[in-house]
Amino acid sequence: MEKEVIVVGAGLAGSEAAYQLAKRGIKVKLYEMKSKQKTPAHSKDYYSELVCSNSLGSDSLENASGLMKEELRILGSMLIEVADRNRVPAGQALAVDRDGFSEEITKILKNMENIEIIEEEFTEIPNDKIVIIASGPLTSDKLFAKISEITGEESLYFYDAAAPIVTFESINMNIAYFQSRYGKGDGEYINCPMNKEEYYNFYNELIKAERAELKNFEKEKLFDACMPIEKIAMSGEKTMTFGPLKPKGLINPKTDKMDYAVVQLRQDDKEGKLYNIVGFQTNLKFGEQKRVFSMIPSLENAEFVRYGVMHRNTFINSTKLLDKTLKLKNKDNIYFAGQITGGEGYVTAIATGMYTAINVANRLNGEKEFILEDISEIGAIVNYITEEKKKFQPMGANFGIIRSLDENIRDKKEKYRRLSERAIEYLKKSIKGV
Ligand SMILES: Cc1cc2nc3c(=O)[nH]c(=O)nc-3n(C[C@H](O)[C@H](O)[C@H](O)COP(=O)(O)OP(=O)(O)OC[C@H]3O[C@@H](n4cnc5c(N)ncnc54)[C@H](O)[C@@H]3O)c2cc1C
C-alpha cells in the first residue's frame, strides 16, 4: 500500500497522529476545515484548539489521567511535550496557556517535512488510501453522512446523554443488594434501597442542585430523547418513584419488604468493576453530582470514574466496529482516533491519535501491530472502547478500567501509585522497537 495517509481533523487526536506518522517517514495529507468552516465549539484558526477548559487534568501518578500523560511522554507525544512547555500554574493539574499551546502545535505541523496541510472540509473517503478519521465530537455533517453510510446509522451516536459510573468496590454492599426486577434475569442489578425520608432528602437536594450551562447548539435537540434525572424530579415529587427509582418488583432481602424507592446500578464492564446508575443521565455540575448522588444509601463513599453528561457528541459504536488497532473491522483502510471513537477528553484524544498512528506507521513500514494491554492506561482505554458491551458510552482515563493488581491494597493512593508503577514498567518494555 502507498506510504501516504490521510488524516482528517487537526484537533488533538489528528495533530498527534499526523506528527507521529510524519516522524516515522510516512507522508501525511492533513485535512482541517476550520479556516473556512468552524464547528459550533471552535473559534480560532489554529490547530489543537482546546474548546473549553485549558486544563489537561491531573499530572499526578495517583491519578489515571496523570498516568496516561506519563505514558504519552514515554511514547514521545508531541502534544504533551508542547503542553509541558506552555504550562501555567494550576496545582497538580497540567493546565496550559491555550493560545501558546495551539499556536506552537500549528507551527510544528506547518513546518514539518512529510506533512501537507489541506485547509478544506474532507467529504469523500477513498478506498485506495489509508484514512485516519479524527474529526472529533462535532464532525461536519457531510463527513458524518459518509461515515454513517459505511458504519450504518445504528452505529453512530449524535449526542452523549450518559449516566455516572462508579466503581463496584466503592459501593456499600451492606446496604445495597443484587436482584433483577420481578426475578427476571440473573439478579445482575445492584439495588440501592431508600426509605421515605431518604427519598425526600435526596429529591429536595436534586431539584435545587446546580446545573451545567448548555451551549446554544446543544439546546435544540438534547432533551427530546432522553430526560435528565433532575428534570424528571422537577416534574413532580413522586415522579421518580414511577420511573428510574421505581421500587416495584424488588424485595429487599434484608427486610423482605419493598422499599419506598430503589436506585438501580447496571454492570458496565466485563469484569464487573464498574457500574452505571440506571436512568441517571444528568446535566448537573460534576461537584453537584458527587454531592447529591452520594446521598443515595450505599453510594455514600462512591468513587465516580465518570460523571453524567449531556452534550452534543458524535461517536461511533467502536465496541462493534473497531479492532484493537482502531481500524474498522470491515474496511481495511479506515482508522479512527480521538473523541469520535468514544474515548473521552483531551488526553484520551491525544492518546488514541498516538496509538492509531503508531499502528498505521507499523503497518506501512512492515512492522507488527502495536497492541497495548489494559495494564497501561492507554491500553485500558483501547480495551474499553473496543470490547463488546450492551450500551456504549464514552469513557475517559480512570483506574476503574485498568487491570487489577494481584494483591488487594486498601489504601487508595498506594494502590494507584502501584498501578502507575506497573503501567510505566510495562509500557517501557512494550515500546522497544516502536
Ligand atoms: C463543547 C465541548 C466542550 C468540551 N470540553 C472539554 C473539556 O473541557 N475537557 C476535555 O477534556 N474535553 C472536552 N471536550 C471533549 C473534547 O471535544 C475532546 O476532548 C477533544 O477536543 C477531542 O479531540 P479530537 O481531536 O477528537 O476532536 P477536536 O479537537 O474537536 O478536533 C477535530 C477537528 O476536526 C475538524 N473537522 C471536523 N470535521 C471535519 C471535516 N469534515 N474535514 C476537515 N476537518 C474537520 C474540526 O474543525 C476540528 O479541528 C469538549 C467537547 C465539546 C464538544
The ligand as an SDF file (V2000), in Angstrom:
LIG
                    3D

 53 58  0  0  0  0  0  0  0  0999 V2000
  -18.4360   21.8930   23.7990 C   0  0  0  0  0  0  0  0  0  0  0  0
  -17.3950   20.9100   24.1980 C   0  0  0  0  0  0  0  0  0  0  0  0
  -16.6200   21.1380   25.3370 C   0  0  0  0  0  0  0  0  0  0  0  0
  -15.6400   20.2190   25.7240 C   0  0  0  0  0  0  0  0  0  0  0  0
  -14.8790   20.4640   26.8380 N   0  0  0  0  0  0  0  0  0  0  0  0
  -13.8980   19.6100   27.1960 C   0  0  0  0  0  0  0  0  0  0  0  0
  -13.0580   19.8810   28.3210 C   0  0  0  0  0  0  0  0  0  0  0  0
  -13.1640   20.9080   28.9670 O   0  0  0  0  0  0  0  0  0  0  0  0
  -12.0930   18.9700   28.6530 N   0  0  0  0  0  0  0  0  0  0  0  0
  -11.9150   17.8340   27.9270 C   0  0  0  0  0  0  0  0  0  0  0  0
  -11.0060   17.0500   28.2740 O   0  0  0  0  0  0  0  0  0  0  0  0
  -12.6860   17.5460   26.8520 N   0  0  0  0  0  0  0  0  0  0  0  0
  -13.6790   18.4100   26.4760 C   0  0  0  0  0  0  0  0  0  0  0  0
  -14.4790   18.1280   25.4000 N   0  0  0  0  0  0  0  0  0  0  0  0
  -14.2860   16.9340   24.6720 C   0  0  0  0  0  0  0  0  0  0  0  0
  -13.3300   17.3620   23.5470 C   0  0  0  0  0  0  0  0  0  0  0  0
  -14.0020   17.6020   22.3600 O   0  0  0  0  0  0  0  0  0  0  0  0
  -12.2730   16.3980   23.2850 C   0  0  0  0  0  0  0  0  0  0  0  0
  -11.6950   16.0870   24.4810 O   0  0  0  0  0  0  0  0  0  0  0  0
  -11.2080   16.8100   22.2880 C   0  0  0  0  0  0  0  0  0  0  0  0
  -11.2800   18.0870   21.7280 O   0  0  0  0  0  0  0  0  0  0  0  0
  -11.3730   15.8110   21.2310 C   0  0  0  0  0  0  0  0  0  0  0  0
  -10.2900   15.8680   20.3820 O   0  0  0  0  0  0  0  0  0  0  0  0
  -10.4750   15.4030   18.8960 P   0  0  0  0  0  0  0  0  0  0  0  0
   -9.1470   15.5430   18.2580 O   0  0  0  0  0  0  0  0  0  0  0  0
  -11.1410   14.1130   18.8360 O   0  0  0  0  0  0  0  0  0  0  0  0
  -11.5050   16.4680   18.2730 O   0  0  0  0  0  0  0  0  0  0  0  0
  -11.3180   18.0330   18.0590 P   0  0  0  0  0  0  0  0  0  0  0  0
  -10.2990   18.5810   18.9760 O   0  0  0  0  0  0  0  0  0  0  0  0
  -12.6840   18.6060   18.0700 O   0  0  0  0  0  0  0  0  0  0  0  0
  -10.7380   18.1160   16.5800 O   0  0  0  0  0  0  0  0  0  0  0  0
  -11.4650   17.7480   15.4500 C   0  0  0  0  0  0  0  0  0  0  0  0
  -11.0400   18.6460   14.2960 C   0  0  0  0  0  0  0  0  0  0  0  0
  -11.6160   18.1420   13.0920 O   0  0  0  0  0  0  0  0  0  0  0  0
  -12.0610   19.2270   12.3020 C   0  0  0  0  0  0  0  0  0  0  0  0
  -13.0790   18.6900   11.3830 N   0  0  0  0  0  0  0  0  0  0  0  0
  -14.3170   18.2270   11.6640 C   0  0  0  0  0  0  0  0  0  0  0  0
  -14.9060   17.7410   10.5420 N   0  0  0  0  0  0  0  0  0  0  0  0
  -14.0160   17.9130    9.5200 C   0  0  0  0  0  0  0  0  0  0  0  0
  -14.0270   17.6150    8.1240 C   0  0  0  0  0  0  0  0  0  0  0  0
  -15.0620   17.0190    7.5290 N   0  0  0  0  0  0  0  0  0  0  0  0
  -12.9510   17.9470    7.3640 N   0  0  0  0  0  0  0  0  0  0  0  0
  -11.8600   18.5540    7.9270 C   0  0  0  0  0  0  0  0  0  0  0  0
  -11.7940   18.8680    9.2560 N   0  0  0  0  0  0  0  0  0  0  0  0
  -12.8540   18.5280   10.0500 C   0  0  0  0  0  0  0  0  0  0  0  0
  -12.5410   20.2400   13.2980 C   0  0  0  0  0  0  0  0  0  0  0  0
  -12.5130   21.5510   12.7520 O   0  0  0  0  0  0  0  0  0  0  0  0
  -11.5370   20.0740   14.4450 C   0  0  0  0  0  0  0  0  0  0  0  0
  -10.4560   20.9600   14.3310 O   0  0  0  0  0  0  0  0  0  0  0  0
  -15.4540   19.0390   24.9660 C   0  0  0  0  0  0  0  0  0  0  0  0
  -16.2310   18.8230   23.8330 C   0  0  0  0  0  0  0  0  0  0  0  0
  -17.1900   19.7310   23.4380 C   0  0  0  0  0  0  0  0  0  0  0  0
  -17.9920   19.4870   22.2030 C   0  0  0  0  0  0  0  0  0  0  0  0
  1  2  1  0
  2  3  1  0
  2 52  2  0
  3  4  2  0
  4  5  1  0
  4 50  1  0
  5  6  2  0
  6  7  1  0
  6 13  1  0
  7  8  2  0
  7  9  1  0
  9 10  1  0
 10 11  2  0
 10 12  1  0
 12 13  2  0
 13 14  1  0
 14 15  1  0
 14 50  1  0
 15 16  1  0
 16 17  1  0
 16 18  1  0
 18 19  1  0
 18 20  1  0
 20 21  1  0
 20 22  1  0
 22 23  1  0
 23 24  1  0
 24 25  2  0
 24 26  1  0
 24 27  1  0
 27 28  1  0
 28 29  2  0
 28 30  1  0
 28 31  1  0
 31 32  1  0
 32 33  1  0
 33 34  1  0
 33 48  1  0
 34 35  1  0
 35 36  1  0
 35 46  1  0
 36 37  1  0
 36 45  1  0
 37 38  2  0
 38 39  1  0
 39 40  1  0
 39 45  2  0
 40 41  1  0
 40 42  2  0
 42 43  1  0
 43 44  2  0
 44 45  1  0
 46 47  1  0
 46 48  1  0
 48 49  1  0
 50 51  2  0
 51 52  1  0
 52 53  1  0
M  END
$$$$
